[in-house]
Amino acid sequence: MKKLLLITFTVLFIFGTASAQTGKGHKYLGGSFTFSYDQDGTSQNFNYDTGTTQYFNKDIVSFNISPEFGFFLSDKWAIGIQPGYSRVSGTETSNFYSSVNAANNYSYTHKYHTDVVGLAINLRYYFMFTDKFGIYPQMGVSTAHNANDFSNGHFAAFAGPNVVFFPTPKIGLNMGFGNISYQYNYLSHGSYVNASLNNNFNFGVNYYFGGR
């Protein structure tokens, strides 16, 4: 997949004729949308001295939408604001089978959902090698919270490289790979740092408009 996208960018770079709409006064729209459904889900067995619990989590629906609006502060610097909303829902079932007394056996089914809201501020610095092709490091900060318990969430700071190509004057195709990030959990007060150049691969499309 990575090789295919790299080839695509190379072909577009060679044969494209558009000029990028970057620079002071320009704006862009972008963001991300994901949806997944897992009917089978997961299953686990927990063994105790008094019996065994079978745990099932199925019909898992994951949904996320994160639109982004940005504008250029100068010919190279751009800032973006990105609100986000996600939901994960499913059905949990616990079956307990007693090894001591069958009268203690029970089955419990629960439908659940978790809603998360967040906000990110992204900063980009564009290096345009031609009017059509360039790179931009992107850095930013974000915060995300459980909608039902705002104290449950995390703060993150991140940075990573991106490649951008303009097949038309207003459409920018960007590809990101790897990042360095810091995350702090509001509830546990724990934190961790991650750094890698061979994961967090992503592909996006931005619409550029406006001008001086």
Secondary structure, 3 states (H helix, E strand, C coil): CHHHHHHHHHHHHHHCCCCCCCCCCEEEEEEEEEEEEECCCEEEEEECCCEEEEEEEEEEEEEEEEEEEEEECCCCEEEEEEEEEEEEEEEEEEEEEECCCHHHCEEEEEEEEEEEEEEEEEEEECEECCCCEEECCEEEEEEEEECCEEEEEEEEEEEECEEEECCCCCEEEEEECCEEEEEEECCCCCEEEEEECCCCCEEEEEEEEECC
